[in-house]
Amino acid sequence: MSFDFLMTDHPAWRSDGLRQSRVLSFTTGTVGLITVQGTKVSTVCVRGEQPLPHLDVFSAPGTPHRQATAIHAPLAAIGTVARLRNPGLWEALATAIIRQVIRAGQARKLYRDFCRRFGEVIAPSDETDFHTFPSAERVLTLSDDDFTECGMAFKRRPLRNAATAFLAHGGSWLELSPSVLVKELQNVSGIGPWSAGAAVADWSNDWTLYPYADLAVRTWARHASPHQPWPADEPAFAREWRRMTGDHLATYTLLTLAYGNQHAGAL
């Protein structure tokens, strides 16, 4: 696979300066480790069957339509972007809950500490260890103090609700189309449009479903095209973004987030 930039927006990604690595927890129960060095991708099976991660690639349209001129050049300059689909719907949903309404750096810290305290240890060598995200079953065993001690007291209720719902309905959720799944997840108490859309986009790599007027997209769109008169409020931005991106809504949304990942870093 050929690509110019690996998107490492998910907090599970870690880097040693040369390689980017991440634990993969599949909905089937398989656990693996993916490592990317340059454009070389390797996977190791830790438990279950040999993992087959899905790396999707995205690139800007060859010829932008007139409305997208303001953002096309800086996003096209990234080149071809590779992004790993989250292989576990439970982890995608829980990660979206953790990320909601807090900054990416703080969410990354909370996610990693939660994994370190309550996840399964994966040690590919004596020098390196990783931790899986706690399973839905494990989350339901945690006490109030467990959440409080790792700074997750305000995420306790939605995570418990999501874990209970996933154990009850996860099998049927997997059979739904991504667009229907976004709506279905919002039936879970504490899961709103942002968490549902972000989770399903992470899991499916269908970026038409991402809440594309959120702070991250607005911030990096303005950074990429500072002279564009961007609307100040979220609904107006959403309308303008749809108008600008047209049939390439998913691609430009993903590339804008990749632009932010590239400029801010995520590891």
C-alpha positions in Angstrom: 0.0 0.0 0.0 1.3 3.4 -0.9 0.5 6.5 1.1 2.2 9.8 2.1 0.7 10.3 5.6 -0.6 8.0 8.3 -3.4 9.5 10.3 -2.8 8.8 14.0 -5.8 10.7 15.5 -7.0 7.8 17.6 -5.4 7.9 21.1 -4.3 4.2 20.9 -1.5 5.1 18.4 2.0 5.3 20.0 5.3 6.3 18.4 8.9 5.5 19.3 10.2 8.1 16.8 10.6 5.6 14.0 7.4 3.6 14.1 3.8 4.1 14.9 2.1 1.2 16.7 -1.3 0.4 18.0 -3.2 -2.4 19.7 -6.1 -3.8 17.7 -9.1 -5.2 19.6 -11.5 -6.7 17.1 -15.2 -7.2 17.9 -14.6 -10.9 17.2 -12.2 -11.1 20.2 -9.0 -11.2 18.2 -6.3 -9.0 19.6 -3.3 -7.9 17.5 -0.7 -5.2 17.2 -0.1 -3.1 14.0 3.1 -1.4 13.4 3.7 1.2 10.6 7.2 2.3 9.6 7.2 4.6 6.6 4.8 2.8 4.3 5.6 -0.7 5.6 2.7 -2.2 7.6 3.0 -5.3 9.7 0.7 -7.0 12.1 1.2 -9.5 14.9 -1.5 -11.8 16.3 -1.7 -11.7 20.1 -4.8 -13.7 20.5 -7.3 -15.3 18.1 -7.0 -15.3 14.4 -4.4 -13.4 12.4 -5.8 -9.8 12.4 -6.6 -8.2 9.1 -6.7 -4.5 9.7 -8.4 -2.2 7.2 -6.3 0.8 6.2 -8.2 3.0 3.9 -6.6 5.7 1.7 -7.9 9.1 0.9 -6.7 11.9 -1.4 -8.1 15.2 -2.6 -10.0 15.1 -5.9 -7.8 15.7 -8.9 -9.9 18.6 -10.1 -11.7 20.6 -7.4 -15.0 22.2 -8.1 -15.1 26.0 -7.8 -16.7 26.1 -4.3 -13.8 24.0 -2.8 -11.0 26.2 -4.2 -10.3 27.8 -0.8 -9.5 24.6 1.0 -8.4 22.3 -1.8 -4.7 23.2 -2.2 -3.6 22.9 1.5 -5.5 19.6 1.8 -4.2 18.2 -1.5 -0.7 19.0 -0.3 -0.9 16.3 2.3 -0.9 13.7 -0.4 -2.5 10.3 0.1 -3.7 9.8 3.7 -4.0 6.3 5.2 -6.3 5.8 8.1 -7.0 2.6 10.1 -10.6 1.6 10.7 -11.2 0.9 14.3 -11.8 -2.9 14.3 -13.8 -2.8 17.5 -17.2 -1.1 17.6 -17.2 -1.1 21.4 -13.8 0.7 21.6 -14.9 3.2 18.9 -18.0 4.0 20.9 -16.2 4.3 24.2 -13.4 6.4 22.7 -16.0 8.8 21.3 -17.6 9.1 24.7 -14.2 10.0 26.2 -13.4 12.5 23.5 -16.7 14.3 23.7 -16.5 18.0 24.8 -12.8 17.9 25.9 -9.6 18.7 24.0 -7.9 16.0 22.1 -4.7 16.1 24.3 -6.7 15.6 27.5 -8.9 12.9 25.9 -5.7 11.1 24.8 -4.3 11.3 28.4 -7.6 10.0 29.9 -7.9 7.2 27.3 -4.3 5.9 27.9 -4.6 6.1 31.7 -7.9 4.2 31.6 -6.3 1.5 29.4 -3.2 1.3 31.6 -5.3 0.8 34.8 -8.0 -1.5 33.5 -7.0 -2.9 30.1 -5.2 -6.1 29.2 -1.4 -5.9 29.0 0.2 -6.6 25.7 4.0 -6.9 25.9 5.6 -7.6 22.5 9.1 -7.2 24.1 10.7 -6.7 27.5 11.1 -3.0 26.7 7.6 -2.2 25.4 4.1 -2.9 26.6 0.7 -1.8 25.4 -2.7 -2.0 27.0 -6.0 -2.8 25.3 -9.1 -0.7 26.0 -11.1 -2.3 28.8 -13.9 -4.6 27.5 -17.5 -3.7 28.0 -17.7 -6.5 30.6 -14.7 -5.0 32.4 -16.1 -1.5 32.5 -19.2 -2.8 34.2 -17.1 -4.2 37.1 -15.5 -0.8 37.9 -16.5 1.1 41.0 -17.3 4.8 41.1 -13.9 5.3 42.8 -12.1 3.5 39.9 -13.6 6.1 37.5 -12.8 9.0 39.8 -9.2 8.0 40.5 -8.4 8.2 36.8 -10.2 11.5 36.1 -13.2 9.8 34.4 -16.0 10.5 37.0 -17.9 12.6 34.4 -17.7 9.8 31.9 -18.8 7.1 34.3 -22.5 7.1 33.5 -22.3 7.2 29.7 -19.6 4.5 29.6 -21.7 2.2 31.8 -24.8 2.8 29.7 -22.9 2.2 26.5 -21.3 -1.0 27.9 -24.7 -2.3 29.0 -26.2 -1.5 25.6 -23.3 -3.0 23.7 -23.6 -6.3 25.5 -27.3 -6.4 24.9 -27.4 -5.2 21.3 -23.8 -5.2 19.9 -24.5 -8.2 17.7 -27.5 -6.6 16.0 -25.7 -3.3 15.7 -23.0 -4.9 13.6 -25.6 -5.9 11.0 -26.8 -2.3 10.5 -25.6 0.1 7.8 -23.3 2.8 9.2 -26.0 5.6 8.7 -28.6 3.6 10.5 -26.2 2.7 13.3 -25.6 6.4 14.0 -29.3 6.8 14.7 -29.5 3.5 16.7 -26.6 4.5 19.0 -28.5 7.7 20.0 -31.1 5.5 21.7 -28.5 4.9 24.4 -28.7 7.3 27.3 -25.8 9.7 27.2 -25.0 9.1 23.5 -25.8 12.1 21.4 -25.2 13.0 17.7 -21.6 13.9 18.2 -20.5 10.7 20.0 -22.6 8.5 17.7 -21.3 10.1 14.5 -17.7 10.1 15.6 -17.8 6.5 16.8 -19.3 5.2 13.5 -16.9 7.3 11.4 -14.0 5.8 13.4 -15.3 2.3 13.0 -16.4 2.5 9.3 -14.2 5.3 7.9 -17.4 6.8 6.4 -16.7 10.4 7.0 -20.0 11.7 5.7 -21.2 10.5 9.2 -18.7 12.5 11.2 -20.1 15.7 12.9 -18.3 17.8 10.3 -19.2 21.2 11.9 -17.5 20.3 15.2 -14.7 22.4 16.7 -11.9 20.2 15.2 -13.1 20.7 11.6 -13.9 24.4 12.1 -10.5 25.0 13.7 -8.4 23.3 11.0 -10.4 24.6 8.1 -9.7 28.1 9.3 -6.0 27.2 9.8 -5.8 25.7 6.3 -7.6 28.7 4.7 -7.3 31.7 7.1 -8.6 34.2 4.5 -11.8 32.4 3.9 -14.8 34.2 5.6 -15.8 31.2 7.6 -19.2 31.4 9.5 -18.8 31.8 13.2 -21.6 29.5 14.4 -21.8 25.8 14.0 -25.1 25.5 12.0 -23.9 28.1 9.5 -20.5 26.4 9.2 -22.2 23.1 8.5 -24.2 24.6 5.7 -21.2 26.3 4.2 -19.1 23.1 4.5 -21.7 21.0 2.7 -21.9 23.7 0.0 -18.1 23.9 -0.4 -17.4 20.1 -0.4 -20.4 18.9 -2.4 -20.0 15.3 -3.4 -16.6 15.1 -1.7 -17.9 15.9 1.8 -16.4 12.7 3.3 -13.0 13.2 1.7 -12.5 16.9 2.6 -13.7 16.3 6.1 -11.2 13.5 6.6 -8.4 15.4 5.0 -9.2 18.5 7.2 -8.8 16.3 10.3 -5.7 14.8 8.8 -4.3 18.3 8.3 -4.9 19.0 11.9 -3.2 15.7 12.9 -0.2 16.6 10.7 0.1 20.1 12.1 -0.6 19.4 15.8 0.6 15.9 16.1 -1.3 13.2 18.0 1.3 11.0 19.7 
